[in-house]
Amino acid sequence: MTEGKLRAWISFPGAPYTQASAVKACGDVLLPLGWEIEEGDGSEAPVSQQLYLADYDLLPFEQLHPASFTPDSIKPLLPQLSSYPIRKSLIRKNYLASSLHAAQLKKGSNKRITPATWVFEATCADDLDELLMDDLYDVREALEKGEGKWFILKPAMADRGMGIRLFNSVDTLREIFDEFDAEDSDGESEQESEQGKEEGKTEEKEAERQTQEQEQTQKGEAERAYYQTASTVVMMSQLRHFVIQDYICDPFLVTPPGASQKHKFHLRAYVLAQGSLRVFLYDEILALFAPLPYAHPSSSPDGSGNLRAHLTNTCLQGATSFATVHLLDDLKDRLGGQAVLDDIKRQTNEVVAEAFSSAASAGRIHLQTWPHAWELFGVDLIVSNAEAGASPSVLLLEINAQPDFAQSGPELQGKIDQLFTRTLQITVLDQGTEAWSVGESRDRMTLSLDLTLSAGGW
């Protein structure tokens, strides 16, 4: 590297879509200004970079703690990091729910930006009876009334649709827990069996034992790969933290291009959080559709609903006869016109601002915002159907760190390229951010939130 050059290091191993957009943005924004760009291969980050744009696990947080810089260091000279060191209150469903609930209590407000949510811990199916008498009392009471209410169960730290289930009775919830518990038991039985076979073996059979262990490891890796692609079963003892939410049985439905019936969809909004704390909403919002036409969950033969009609996660969709990811703007007429589209966008911006504000107000234990750090998040929201004469309502589902940009598809990669370009302009160069008002949109970025958080000296 040439001495005195500004240097950017980019490394997203295993995510070529993200890597390509990040590299292109750096080439378009930083290279003309004399920066040197280095692409990483998944190894440790090199020292003395001015920009680390990389996977969370590769970022050198220990070396770049704000306390290591002198008070008179100015922002343009601080090395920029593309992730916050801690953001549990945003990206873990149980922490997010707790943060939102605490903020709601502080404000004395009854307004929810998410469906009603219950947070609990469980390590085995036997925990359920006690939970239904305590943490999940309201859920049990609603189910026992027999009013046809549905709930959705989600592991707090799983992604890609793993462990998500719908239920409308205590018995169905027990069956779900038994299913997850059985996965634990099967794994334990196999391990105990292996240990039993090893007892009493002589040293001469040590080589054979090692071979068996290698085969078992390969089998386990194959099973994990299968569950990541073909199943949503999870092991309770490995997850422990769960949330239950009211299931929106009456979502706002749209007939996507290429389909003949109405499908459920969710919004994927890309959000940039910067420093302590500004939050920007990327105006190019996506609509991700379920692969099957929507039907009420009670309409299936077993009364549990076909998950492929309800889950809009692109990782679970498989082959479809139509594209499942679209720009929300392109669906204007299908949504009901410009007024509906504008209202959905307005509500999305408000929900994003409220979510990040609530996480920030919960304290610095579970959200540490460094002045030279920033991060792109994928925010998922659901649009519920409106009562007659009212507008659809936008509710928050979850917030994802290091979102899978590839789900946008090759046709929309230009939009992701633009997202990274605007991110670098705002964070690294601080271009065009003077006197930016909350709610104002500039070049496809809307300032959703502008806070000044206490930073404990930095």
Contacts in CASP RR format, 6 or more apart in sequence:
PFRMAT RR
TARGET T0000
AUTHOR 0000-0000-0000
METHOD contacts of the structure
MODEL  1
MTEGKLRAWISFPGAPYTQASAVKACGDVLLPLGWEIEEGDGSEAPVSQQ
LYLADYDLLPFEQLHPASFTPDSIKPLLPQLSSYPIRKSLIRKNYLASSL
HAAQLKKGSNKRITPATWVFEATCADDLDELLMDDLYDVREALEKGEGKW
FILKPAMADRGMGIRLFNSVDTLREIFDEFDAEDSDGESEQESEQGKEEG
KTEEKEAERQTQEQEQTQKGEAERAYYQTASTVVMMSQLRHFVIQDYICD
PFLVTPPGASQKHKFHLRAYVLAQGSLRVFLYDEILALFAPLPYAHPSSS
PDGSGNLRAHLTNTCLQGATSFATVHLLDDLKDRLGGQAVLDDIKRQTNE
VVAEAFSSAASAGRIHLQTWPHAWELFGVDLIVSNAEAGASPSVLLLEIN
AQPDFAQSGPELQGKIDQLFTRTLQITVLDQGTEAWSVGESRDRMTLSLD
LTLSAGGW
1 7 0 8 1.000
1 36 0 8 1.000
2 36 0 8 1.000
5 34 0 8 1.000
5 35 0 8 1.000
5 36 0 8 1.000
6 30 0 8 1.000
6 33 0 8 1.000
6 34 0 8 1.000
6 35 0 8 1.000
6 36 0 8 1.000
6 50 0 8 1.000
6 51 0 8 1.000
7 35 0 8 1.000
7 36 0 8 1.000
7 37 0 8 1.000
7 38 0 8 1.000
7 48 0 8 1.000
7 49 0 8 1.000
7 50 0 8 1.000
7 51 0 8 1.000
8 26 0 8 1.000
8 30 0 8 1.000
8 35 0 8 1.000
8 36 0 8 1.000
8 37 0 8 1.000
8 38 0 8 1.000
8 49 0 8 1.000
8 50 0 8 1.000
8 51 0 8 1.000
8 53 0 8 1.000
9 38 0 8 1.000
9 40 0 8 1.000
9 45 0 8 1.000
9 46 0 8 1.000
9 49 0 8 1.000
9 51 0 8 1.000
9 52 0 8 1.000
9 53 0 8 1.000
9 54 0 8 1.000
10 19 0 8 1.000
10 22 0 8 1.000
10 23 0 8 1.000
10 26 0 8 1.000
10 37 0 8 1.000
10 38 0 8 1.000
10 39 0 8 1.000
10 40 0 8 1.000
10 53 0 8 1.000
10 54 0 8 1.000
11 19 0 8 1.000
11 39 0 8 1.000
11 40 0 8 1.000
11 41 0 8 1.000
11 42 0 8 1.000
11 45 0 8 1.000
11 53 0 8 1.000
11 54 0 8 1.000
11 55 0 8 1.000
11 58 0 8 1.000
12 18 0 8 1.000
12 19 0 8 1.000
12 22 0 8 1.000
12 54 0 8 1.000
12 55 0 8 1.000
13 40 0 8 1.000
13 41 0 8 1.000
13 42 0 8 1.000
13 55 0 8 1.000
13 58 0 8 1.000
15 55 0 8 1.000
15 404 0 8 1.000
15 405 0 8 1.000
15 406 0 8 1.000
17 405 0 8 1.000
17 406 0 8 1.000
17 408 0 8 1.000
17 409 0 8 1.000
17 413 0 8 1.000
17 416 0 8 1.000
18 405 0 8 1.000
18 406 0 8 1.000
18 416 0 8 1.000
19 39 0 8 1.000
20 413 0 8 1.000
21 405 0 8 1.000
21 413 0 8 1.000
21 414 0 8 1.000
21 416 0 8 1.000
21 417 0 8 1.000
21 419 0 8 1.000
21 420 0 8 1.000
22 53 0 8 1.000
22 420 0 8 1.000
23 37 0 8 1.000
23 39 0 8 1.000
24 417 0 8 1.000
24 420 0 8 1.000
24 421 0 8 1.000
25 417 0 8 1.000
25 420 0 8 1.000
25 421 0 8 1.000
25 423 0 8 1.000
25 424 0 8 1.000
26 35 0 8 1.000
26 37 0 8 1.000
26 51 0 8 1.000
26 53 0 8 1.000
26 424 0 8 1.000
27 37 0 8 1.000
28 421 0 8 1.000
29 421 0 8 1.000
29 424 0 8 1.000
29 425 0 8 1.000
29 428 0 8 1.000
29 429 0 8 1.000
30 37 0 8 1.000
30 51 0 8 1.000
30 424 0 8 1.000
30 428 0 8 1.000
31 37 0 8 1.000
33 429 0 8 1.000
35 50 0 8 1.000
35 51 0 8 1.000
38 46 0 8 1.000
38 49 0 8 1.000
40 54 0 8 1.000
42 55 0 8 1.000
42 58 0 8 1.000
44 58 0 8 1.000
44 60 0 8 1.000
45 52 0 8 1.000
45 54 0 8 1.000
45 58 0 8 1.000
45 59 0 8 1.000
45 60 0 8 1.000
47 60 0 8 1.000
47 63 0 8 1.000
49 79 0 8 1.000
50 77 0 8 1.000
50 79 0 8 1.000
50 80 0 8 1.000
51 79 0 8 1.000
51 80 0 8 1.000
51 82 0 8 1.000
51 428 0 8 1.000
52 58 0 8 1.000
52 59 0 8 1.000
52 60 0 8 1.000
52 64 0 8 1.000
52 79 0 8 1.000
52 80 0 8 1.000
52 81 0 8 1.000
52 82 0 8 1.000
53 80 0 8 1.000
53 82 0 8 1.000
54 82 0 8 1.000
55 402 0 8 1.000
56 83 0 8 1.000
56 401 0 8 1.000
56 402 0 8 1.000
59 81 0 8 1.000
59 82 0 8 1.000
59 83 0 8 1.000
61 81 0 8 1.000
61 85 0 8 1.000
64 79 0 8 1.000
64 81 0 8 1.000
64 372 0 8 1.000
65 370 0 8 1.000
66 370 0 8 1.000
66 371 0 8 1.000
66 372 0 8 1.000
66 455 0 8 1.000
66 458 0 8 1.000
67 458 0 8 1.000
69 78 0 8 1.000
69 458 0 8 1.000
75 371 0 8 1.000
75 372 0 8 1.000
75 430 0 8 1.000
76 430 0 8 1.000
78 371 0 8 1.000
78 372 0 8 1.000
79 372 0 8 1.000
80 372 0 8 1.000
80 373 0 8 1.000
80 374 0 8 1.000
80 427 0 8 1.000
80 428 0 8 1.000
81 370 0 8 1.000
81 372 0 8 1.000
81 373 0 8 1.000
81 374 0 8 1.000
82 373 0 8 1.000
82 374 0 8 1.000
82 375 0 8 1.000
82 376 0 8 1.000
83 373 0 8 1.000
83 375 0 8 1.000
83 401 0 8 1.000
83 402 0 8 1.000
84 273 0 8 1.000
84 367 0 8 1.000
84 368 0 8 1.000
84 369 0 8 1.000
84 370 0 8 1.000
84 373 0 8 1.000
84 374 0 8 1.000
84 375 0 8 1.000
85 368 0 8 1.000
85 370 0 8 1.000
85 373 0 8 1.000
86 365 0 8 1.000
86 366 0 8 1.000
86 367 0 8 1.000
86 368 0 8 1.000
87 359 0 8 1.000
87 366 0 8 1.000
87 367 0 8 1.000
87 368 0 8 1.000
87 375 0 8 1.000
87 401 0 8 1.000
88 95 0 8 1.000
88 366 0 8 1.000
88 367 0 8 1.000
89 95 0 8 1.000
89 96 0 8 1.000
89 98 0 8 1.000
89 99 0 8 1.000
89 359 0 8 1.000
89 362 0 8 1.000
89 363 0 8 1.000
89 366 0 8 1.000
89 367 0 8 1.000
90 96 0 8 1.000
90 355 0 8 1.000
90 356 0 8 1.000
90 359 0 8 1.000
90 367 0 8 1.000
90 377 0 8 1.000
90 399 0 8 1.000
90 401 0 8 1.000
91 377 0 8 1.000
91 398 0 8 1.000
91 399 0 8 1.000
91 400 0 8 1.000
91 401 0 8 1.000
92 156 0 8 1.000
92 157 0 8 1.000
92 241 0 8 1.000
93 154 0 8 1.000
93 155 0 8 1.000
93 156 0 8 1.000
93 157 0 8 1.000
93 241 0 8 1.000
93 243 0 8 1.000
93 398 0 8 1.000
94 119 0 8 1.000
94 156 0 8 1.000
94 241 0 8 1.000
94 242 0 8 1.000
94 243 0 8 1.000
95 156 0 8 1.000
95 366 0 8 1.000
96 355 0 8 1.000
96 359 0 8 1.000
96 398 0 8 1.000
96 399 0 8 1.000
97 114 0 8 1.000
97 117 0 8 1.000
97 119 0 8 1.000
97 243 0 8 1.000
98 119 0 8 1.000
98 362 0 8 1.000
99 358 0 8 1.000
99 359 0 8 1.000
99 361 0 8 1.000
99 362 0 8 1.000
99 366 0 8 1.000
100 113 0 8 1.000
100 114 0 8 1.000
100 117 0 8 1.000
100 354 0 8 1.000
100 355 0 8 1.000
100 358 0 8 1.000
100 396 0 8 1.000
101 117 0 8 1.000
102 358 0 8 1.000
102 361 0 8 1.000
102 362 0 8 1.000
103 354 0 8 1.000
103 357 0 8 1.000
103 358 0 8 1.000
103 361 0 8 1.000
103 362 0 8 1.000
104 110 0 8 1.000
104 111 0 8 1.000
104 112 0 8 1.000
104 358 0 8 1.000
106 361 0 8 1.000
112 395 0 8 1.000
113 350 0 8 1.000
113 351 0 8 1.000
113 354 0 8 1.000
113 355 0 8 1.000
113 395 0 8 1.000
113 396 0 8 1.000
114 245 0 8 1.000
114 395 0 8 1.000
114 396 0 8 1.000
114 397 0 8 1.000
115 245 0 8 1.000
115 246 0 8 1.000
115 247 0 8 1.000
115 248 0 8 1.000
115 382 0 8 1.000
115 395 0 8 1.000
116 245 0 8 1.000
116 246 0 8 1.000
117 243 0 8 1.000
117 244 0 8 1.000
117 245 0 8 1.000
117 246 0 8 1.000
118 135 0 8 1.000
118 136 0 8 1.000
118 138 0 8 1.000
118 139 0 8 1.000
118 243 0 8 1.000
118 244 0 8 1.000
118 245 0 8 1.000
119 135 0 8 1.000
119 156 0 8 1.000
119 241 0 8 1.000
119 242 0 8 1.000
119 243 0 8 1.000
120 131 0 8 1.000
120 135 0 8 1.000
120 136 0 8 1.000
120 241 0 8 1.000
120 242 0 8 1.000
120 243 0 8 1.000
120 244 0 8 1.000
121 127 0 8 1.000
121 240 0 8 1.000
121 241 0 8 1.000
121 242 0 8 1.000
122 128 0 8 1.000
122 131 0 8 1.000
122 177 0 8 1.000
122 236 0 8 1.000
122 240 0 8 1.000
122 242 0 8 1.000
123 236 0 8 1.000
123 237 0 8 1.000
123 240 0 8 1.000
124 177 0 8 1.000
124 181 0 8 1.000
124 184 0 8 1.000
124 236 0 8 1.000
124 237 0 8 1.000
125 174 0 8 1.000
125 177 0 8 1.000
125 178 0 8 1.000
125 180 0 8 1.000
125 181 0 8 1.000
125 236 0 8 1.000
128 173 0 8 1.000
128 174 0 8 1.000
128 177 0 8 1.000
132 139 0 8 1.000
132 140 0 8 1.000
132 170 0 8 1.000
133 140 0 8 1.000
136 244 0 8 1.000
139 151 0 8 1.000
139 244 0 8 1.000
140 170 0 8 1.000
142 149 0 8 1.000
142 151 0 8 1.000
143 149 0 8 1.000
143 151 0 8 1.000
143 168 0 8 1.000
143 169 0 8 1.000
143 170 0 8 1.000
143 173 0 8 1.000
144 170 0 8 1.000
148 168 0 8 1.000
148 298 0 8 1.000
149 168 0 8 1.000
149 246 0 8 1.000
150 166 0 8 1.000
150 167 0 8 1.000
150 168 0 8 1.000
150 246 0 8 1.000
150 247 0 8 1.000
150 249 0 8 1.000
150 297 0 8 1.000
150 298 0 8 1.000
151 166 0 8 1.000
151 167 0 8 1.000
151 168 0 8 1.000
151 173 0 8 1.000
151 244 0 8 1.000
151 245 0 8 1.000
151 246 0 8 1.000
151 247 0 8 1.000
152 164 0 8 1.000
152 165 0 8 1.000
152 166 0 8 1.000
152 167 0 8 1.000
152 244 0 8 1.000
152 245 0 8 1.000
152 246 0 8 1.000
152 247 0 8 1.000
153 163 0 8 1.000
153 164 0 8 1.000
153 165 0 8 1.000
153 166 0 8 1.000
153 167 0 8 1.000
153 173 0 8 1.000
153 176 0 8 1.000
153 242 0 8 1.000
153 243 0 8 1.000
153 244 0 8 1.000
154 163 0 8 1.000
154 164 0 8 1.000
154 242 0 8 1.000
154 243 0 8 1.000
154 244 0 8 1.000
154 245 0 8 1.000
155 162 0 8 1.000
155 163 0 8 1.000
155 164 0 8 1.000
155 234 0 8 1.000
155 239 0 8 1.000
155 241 0 8 1.000
155 242 0 8 1.000
156 239 0 8 1.000
156 241 0 8 1.000
156 242 0 8 1.000
156 243 0 8 1.000
157 239 0 8 1.000
157 241 0 8 1.000
158 234 0 8 1.000
158 239 0 8 1.000
159 400 0 8 1.000
160 228 0 8 1.000
160 313 0 8 1.000
160 315 0 8 1.000
160 316 0 8 1.000
161 232 0 8 1.000
161 311 0 8 1.000
161 313 0 8 1.000
161 315 0 8 1.000
161 316 0 8 1.000
162 227 0 8 1.000
162 228 0 8 1.000
162 232 0 8 1.000
162 233 0 8 1.000
162 234 0 8 1.000
163 180 0 8 1.000
163 232 0 8 1.000
163 233 0 8 1.000
163 234 0 8 1.000
164 232 0 8 1.000
164 307 0 8 1.000
164 311 0 8 1.000
165 176 0 8 1.000
165 232 0 8 1.000
165 304 0 8 1.000
166 247 0 8 1.000
166 297 0 8 1.000
166 304 0 8 1.000
166 305 0 8 1.000
166 307 0 8 1.000
166 310 0 8 1.000
167 173 0 8 1.000
167 176 0 8 1.000
167 304 0 8 1.000
168 297 0 8 1.000
168 298 0 8 1.000
168 303 0 8 1.000
172 304 0 8 1.000
177 236 0 8 1.000
179 233 0 8 1.000
180 233 0 8 1.000
180 234 0 8 1.000
180 235 0 8 1.000
180 236 0 8 1.000
181 236 0 8 1.000
183 233 0 8 1.000
183 234 0 8 1.000
183 235 0 8 1.000
183 236 0 8 1.000
184 235 0 8 1.000
184 236 0 8 1.000
184 237 0 8 1.000
184 238 0 8 1.000
190 216 0 8 1.000
194 212 0 8 1.000
194 213 0 8 1.000
194 216 0 8 1.000
197 212 0 8 1.000
198 209 0 8 1.000
201 208 0 8 1.000
201 209 0 8 1.000
227 233 0 8 1.000
232 307 0 8 1.000
232 316 0 8 1.000
247 297 0 8 1.000
248 382 0 8 1.000
248 384 0 8 1.000
248 395 0 8 1.000
249 296 0 8 1.000
249 297 0 8 1.000
250 384 0 8 1.000
250 385 0 8 1.000
251 264 0 8 1.000
251 265 0 8 1.000
251 294 0 8 1.000
251 382 0 8 1.000
251 383 0 8 1.000
251 384 0 8 1.000
251 385 0 8 1.000
252 383 0 8 1.000
252 384 0 8 1.000
252 385 0 8 1.000
252 386 0 8 1.000
252 392 0 8 1.000
253 262 0 8 1.000
253 263 0 8 1.000
253 264 0 8 1.000
253 265 0 8 1.000
253 294 0 8 1.000
253 385 0 8 1.000
254 262 0 8 1.000
254 263 0 8 1.000
254 265 0 8 1.000
254 287 0 8 1.000
254 289 0 8 1.000
254 331 0 8 1.000
254 334 0 8 1.000
254 335 0 8 1.000
255 261 0 8 1.000
255 262 0 8 1.000
255 263 0 8 1.000
255 334 0 8 1.000
256 263 0 8 1.000
256 265 0 8 1.000
256 287 0 8 1.000
256 289 0 8 1.000
256 322 0 8 1.000
256 323 0 8 1.000
256 324 0 8 1.000
256 326 0 8 1.000
256 331 0 8 1.000
256 334 0 8 1.000
257 322 0 8 1.000
257 323 0 8 1.000
257 326 0 8 1.000
257 330 0 8 1.000
258 321 0 8 1.000
258 322 0 8 1.000
258 323 0 8 1.000
259 289 0 8 1.000
259 293 0 8 1.000
259 321 0 8 1.000
259 322 0 8 1.000
261 293 0 8 1.000
262 293 0 8 1.000
262 294 0 8 1.000
263 289 0 8 1.000
263 290 0 8 1.000
263 291 0 8 1.000
263 292 0 8 1.000
263 293 0 8 1.000
263 294 0 8 1.000
263 309 0 8 1.000
264 289 0 8 1.000
264 290 0 8 1.000
264 294 0 8 1.000
264 309 0 8 1.000
264 310 0 8 1.000
264 312 0 8 1.000
265 287 0 8 1.000
265 288 0 8 1.000
265 289 0 8 1.000
265 290 0 8 1.000
265 312 0 8 1.000
265 383 0 8 1.000
266 287 0 8 1.000
266 288 0 8 1.000
266 312 0 8 1.000
266 380 0 8 1.000
266 381 0 8 1.000
266 382 0 8 1.000
266 383 0 8 1.000
266 397 0 8 1.000
267 285 0 8 1.000
267 286 0 8 1.000
267 287 0 8 1.000
267 288 0 8 1.000
267 328 0 8 1.000
267 344 0 8 1.000
267 348 0 8 1.000
267 379 0 8 1.000
267 380 0 8 1.000
267 381 0 8 1.000
267 382 0 8 1.000
267 383 0 8 1.000
267 394 0 8 1.000
268 285 0 8 1.000
268 286 0 8 1.000
268 287 0 8 1.000
268 288 0 8 1.000
268 378 0 8 1.000
268 379 0 8 1.000
268 380 0 8 1.000
268 403 0 8 1.000
268 407 0 8 1.000
269 281 0 8 1.000
269 282 0 8 1.000
269 285 0 8 1.000
269 286 0 8 1.000
269 348 0 8 1.000
269 352 0 8 1.000
269 378 0 8 1.000
269 379 0 8 1.000
269 380 0 8 1.000
269 381 0 8 1.000
270 281 0 8 1.000
270 282 0 8 1.000
270 284 0 8 1.000
270 376 0 8 1.000
270 377 0 8 1.000
270 378 0 8 1.000
270 379 0 8 1.000
270 403 0 8 1.000
270 419 0 8 1.000
271 279 0 8 1.000
271 280 0 8 1.000
271 281 0 8 1.000
271 282 0 8 1.000
271 352 0 8 1.000
271 356 0 8 1.000
271 376 0 8 1.000
271 377 0 8 1.000
271 378 0 8 1.000
271 379 0 8 1.000
271 399 0 8 1.000
271 448 0 8 1.000
272 279 0 8 1.000
272 280 0 8 1.000
272 282 0 8 1.000
272 374 0 8 1.000
272 375 0 8 1.000
272 376 0 8 1.000
272 377 0 8 1.000
272 422 0 8 1.000
272 423 0 8 1.000
272 426 0 8 1.000
272 427 0 8 1.000
272 445 0 8 1.000
273 279 0 8 1.000
273 280 0 8 1.000
273 356 0 8 1.000
273 369 0 8 1.000
273 374 0 8 1.000
273 375 0 8 1.000
273 377 0 8 1.000
274 280 0 8 1.000
274 374 0 8 1.000
274 426 0 8 1.000
274 427 0 8 1.000
275 369 0 8 1.000
275 370 0 8 1.000
275 371 0 8 1.000
275 372 0 8 1.000
275 373 0 8 1.000
275 374 0 8 1.000
276 369 0 8 1.000
276 370 0 8 1.000
276 371 0 8 1.000
276 451 0 8 1.000
276 452 0 8 1.000
276 453 0 8 1.000
276 455 0 8 1.000
277 356 0 8 1.000
277 360 0 8 1.000
277 369 0 8 1.000
277 449 0 8 1.000
277 450 0 8 1.000
277 451 0 8 1.000
277 453 0 8 1.000
278 447 0 8 1.000
278 449 0 8 1.000
278 450 0 8 1.000
278 451 0 8 1.000
279 352 0 8 1.000
279 353 0 8 1.000
279 356 0 8 1.000
279 447 0 8 1.000
279 448 0 8 1.000
279 449 0 8 1.000
279 450 0 8 1.000
280 426 0 8 1.000
280 445 0 8 1.000
280 446 0 8 1.000
280 447 0 8 1.000
280 448 0 8 1.000
281 348 0 8 1.000
281 349 0 8 1.000
281 352 0 8 1.000
281 445 0 8 1.000
281 446 0 8 1.000
281 448 0 8 1.000
282 419 0 8 1.000
282 422 0 8 1.000
282 444 0 8 1.000
282 445 0 8 1.000
283 345 0 8 1.000
283 441 0 8 1.000
283 444 0 8 1.000
283 445 0 8 1.000
283 446 0 8 1.000
284 327 0 8 1.000
284 329 0 8 1.000
284 415 0 8 1.000
284 418 0 8 1.000
284 419 0 8 1.000
284 444 0 8 1.000
285 327 0 8 1.000
285 328 0 8 1.000
285 329 0 8 1.000
285 345 0 8 1.000
285 348 0 8 1.000
286 325 0 8 1.000
286 326 0 8 1.000
286 327 0 8 1.000
286 328 0 8 1.000
286 408 0 8 1.000
286 412 0 8 1.000
287 325 0 8 1.000
287 326 0 8 1.000
287 327 0 8 1.000
287 328 0 8 1.000
287 331 0 8 1.000
288 312 0 8 1.000
288 313 0 8 1.000
288 314 0 8 1.000
288 324 0 8 1.000
288 325 0 8 1.000
288 407 0 8 1.000
289 312 0 8 1.000
289 322 0 8 1.000
289 324 0 8 1.000
289 325 0 8 1.000
289 326 0 8 1.000
290 308 0 8 1.000
290 309 0 8 1.000
290 310 0 8 1.000
290 311 0 8 1.000
290 312 0 8 1.000
290 317 0 8 1.000
290 324 0 8 1.000
291 308 0 8 1.000
291 309 0 8 1.000
291 317 0 8 1.000
291 318 0 8 1.000
291 320 0 8 1.000
291 324 0 8 1.000
292 306 0 8 1.000
292 308 0 8 1.000
292 309 0 8 1.000
293 309 0 8 1.000
294 309 0 8 1.000
294 310 0 8 1.000
295 305 0 8 1.000
295 306 0 8 1.000
295 309 0 8 1.000
297 303 0 8 1.000
297 304 0 8 1.000
297 305 0 8 1.000
297 310 0 8 1.000
298 305 0 8 1.000
299 305 0 8 1.000
300 306 0 8 1.000
307 316 0 8 1.000
308 316 0 8 1.000
308 317 0 8 1.000
312 324 0 8 1.000
314 324 0 8 1.000
314 325 0 8 1.000
314 404 0 8 1.000
314 407 0 8 1.000
315 404 0 8 1.000
315 407 0 8 1.000
317 324 0 8 1.000
323 411 0 8 1.000
325 407 0 8 1.000
325 408 0 8 1.000
325 409 0 8 1.000
325 412 0 8 1.000
327 412 0 8 1.000
327 415 0 8 1.000
328 335 0 8 1.000
328 341 0 8 1.000
328 344 0 8 1.000
328 345 0 8 1.000
329 341 0 8 1.000
331 341 0 8 1.000
332 338 0 8 1.000
332 341 0 8 1.000
335 341 0 8 1.000
335 344 0 8 1.000
340 391 0 8 1.000
340 392 0 8 1.000
343 391 0 8 1.000
343 392 0 8 1.000
344 383 0 8 1.000
344 392 0 8 1.000
344 394 0 8 1.000
347 393 0 8 1.000
347 394 0 8 1.000
348 381 0 8 1.000
348 394 0 8 1.000
349 439 0 8 1.000
349 446 0 8 1.000
349 448 0 8 1.000
351 381 0 8 1.000
351 394 0 8 1.000
351 395 0 8 1.000
351 396 0 8 1.000
352 379 0 8 1.000
352 448 0 8 1.000
352 449 0 8 1.000
353 438 0 8 1.000
353 448 0 8 1.000
353 449 0 8 1.000
355 379 0 8 1.000
355 396 0 8 1.000
355 399 0 8 1.000
356 448 0 8 1.000
356 449 0 8 1.000
357 449 0 8 1.000
357 451 0 8 1.000
359 366 0 8 1.000
359 367 0 8 1.000
360 367 0 8 1.000
360 369 0 8 1.000
360 451 0 8 1.000
360 453 0 8 1.000
364 453 0 8 1.000
364 456 0 8 1.000
369 453 0 8 1.000
369 455 0 8 1.000
370 458 0 8 1.000
371 455 0 8 1.000
371 458 0 8 1.000
374 423 0 8 1.000
374 427 0 8 1.000
375 401 0 8 1.000
376 403 0 8 1.000
376 419 0 8 1.000
376 423 0 8 1.000
377 399 0 8 1.000
377 400 0 8 1.000
377 401 0 8 1.000
377 403 0 8 1.000
378 399 0 8 1.000
378 400 0 8 1.000
378 403 0 8 1.000
379 396 0 8 1.000
379 398 0 8 1.000
379 399 0 8 1.000
379 400 0 8 1.000
380 396 0 8 1.000
380 397 0 8 1.000
380 398 0 8 1.000
380 399 0 8 1.000
380 400 0 8 1.000
381 394 0 8 1.000
381 395 0 8 1.000
381 396 0 8 1.000
381 397 0 8 1.000
382 394 0 8 1.000
382 395 0 8 1.000
382 397 0 8 1.000
383 392 0 8 1.000
383 393 0 8 1.000
383 394 0 8 1.000
383 395 0 8 1.000
384 392 0 8 1.000
384 393 0 8 1.000
384 394 0 8 1.000
384 395 0 8 1.000
385 392 0 8 1.000
386 392 0 8 1.000
386 393 0 8 1.000
405 416 0 8 1.000
408 415 0 8 1.000
408 416 0 8 1.000
418 444 0 8 1.000
422 443 0 8 1.000
422 444 0 8 1.000
422 445 0 8 1.000
425 431 0 8 1.000
425 432 0 8 1.000
426 432 0 8 1.000
426 433 0 8 1.000
426 445 0 8 1.000
432 442 0 8 1.000
436 442 0 8 1.000
436 447 0 8 1.000
436 450 0 8 1.000
437 447 0 8 1.000
438 447 0 8 1.000
438 448 0 8 1.000
438 449 0 8 1.000
438 450 0 8 1.000
439 446 0 8 1.000
439 447 0 8 1.000
439 448 0 8 1.000
440 446 0 8 1.000
440 447 0 8 1.000
441 447 0 8 1.000
END
